[in-house]
């Protein structure tokens, strides 16, 4: 199977924060604000959910962190 590459333009804002905190400490703080899940959890929820609206709500409730992001 060949890989397919696509490009999608987007607008964003780059935020730079200078700190004297150690990198690992900053990374740990960042990760603490992110939700976490796995592919099996996502698939299981898709099977259990009666509809797309419920599925989306449960993803937000269970797996999205305070930052609005999740590690998958």
VEXKEZA-886012 format. One record per residue (C-alpha): residue number from 1; residue in three letters; chain; x, y, z. Coordinates in steps of 0.001 Angstrom, whole numbers, padded with zeros to 6 digits, always signed. Layout:
BEGIN
- n	res	chain	u	v	w
- NUM	ALA	A	X	Y	Z
...
! end
This chain:
BEGIN
- n	res	chain	u	v	w
- 1	UNK	A	+000000	+000000	+000000
- 2	UNK	A	+001385	+003403	-000948
- 3	UNK	A	+001160	+006345	+001414
- 4	UNK	A	-000958	+009308	+000361
- 5	UNK	A	+000072	+012811	+001343
- 6	UNK	A	-002373	+015688	+001394
- 7	UNK	A	-002032	+019304	+002421
- 8	UNK	A	-004709	+021452	+004005
- 9	UNK	A	-004102	+025139	+004658
- 10	UNK	A	-005126	+026453	+008076
- 11	UNK	A	-004855	+029579	+010170
- 12	UNK	A	-003280	+029437	+013564
- 13	UNK	A	-001429	+031406	+016174
- 14	UNK	A	+002016	+030411	+017403
- 15	UNK	A	+002389	+031018	+021125
- 16	UNK	A	+005890	+031209	+022588
- 17	UNK	A	+006471	+031183	+026333
- 18	UNK	A	+009941	+031543	+027772
- 19	UNK	A	+010424	+029840	+031125
- 20	UNK	A	+013197	+028724	+033407
- 21	UNK	A	+011313	+025536	+034301
- 22	UNK	A	+012965	+022280	+033192
- 23	UNK	A	+011678	+020874	+029895
- 24	UNK	A	+010333	+017667	+031504
- 25	UNK	A	+008359	+019699	+034040
- 26	UNK	A	+006786	+021806	+031289
- 27	UNK	A	+006006	+018691	+029259
- 28	UNK	A	+004413	+016983	+032287
- 29	UNK	A	+002245	+020061	+032920
- 30	UNK	A	+001184	+020140	+029279
- 31	UNK	A	+000308	+016442	+029257
- 32	UNK	A	-001665	+016785	+032496
- 33	UNK	A	-004074	+019116	+030672
- 34	UNK	A	-004645	+016685	+027808
- 35	UNK	A	-007063	+013778	+027791
- 36	UNK	A	-005900	+010324	+026795
- 37	UNK	A	-007477	+007333	+025072
- 38	UNK	A	-006701	+004426	+022781
- 39	UNK	A	-008040	+003127	+019486
- 40	UNK	A	-009772	+000171	+021226
- 41	UNK	A	-011525	+002605	+023615
- 42	UNK	A	-012709	+004756	+020691
- 43	UNK	A	-013943	+001716	+018754
- 44	UNK	A	-015704	+000288	+021818
- 45	UNK	A	-017475	+003597	+022381
- 46	UNK	A	-018532	+003729	+018716
- 47	UNK	A	-020116	+000278	+019040
- 48	UNK	A	-021851	+001184	+022314
- 49	UNK	A	-023183	+004577	+021193
- 50	UNK	A	-026694	+004645	+019743
- 51	UNK	A	-025977	+007626	+017460
- 52	UNK	A	-023328	+010111	+016323
- 53	UNK	A	-024432	+012846	+018726
- 54	UNK	A	-024085	+010548	+021733
- 55	UNK	A	-020731	+009301	+020469
- 56	UNK	A	-019357	+012850	+020076
- 57	UNK	A	-020654	+013879	+023505
- 58	UNK	A	-019092	+010830	+025162
- 59	UNK	A	-015736	+011439	+023444
- 60	UNK	A	-015752	+015004	+024788
- 61	UNK	A	-016800	+013889	+028268
- 62	UNK	A	-014517	+010876	+028673
- 63	UNK	A	-011387	+011609	+026688
- 64	UNK	A	-010863	+015305	+025910
- 65	UNK	A	-008768	+017109	+028511
- 66	UNK	A	-009055	+020584	+030029
- 67	UNK	A	-007034	+021961	+027133
- 68	UNK	A	-009510	+020674	+024535
- 69	UNK	A	-006970	+018136	+023255
- 70	UNK	A	-006448	+014422	+023742
- 71	UNK	A	-003580	+012019	+023160
- 72	UNK	A	-004637	+009149	+020961
! end
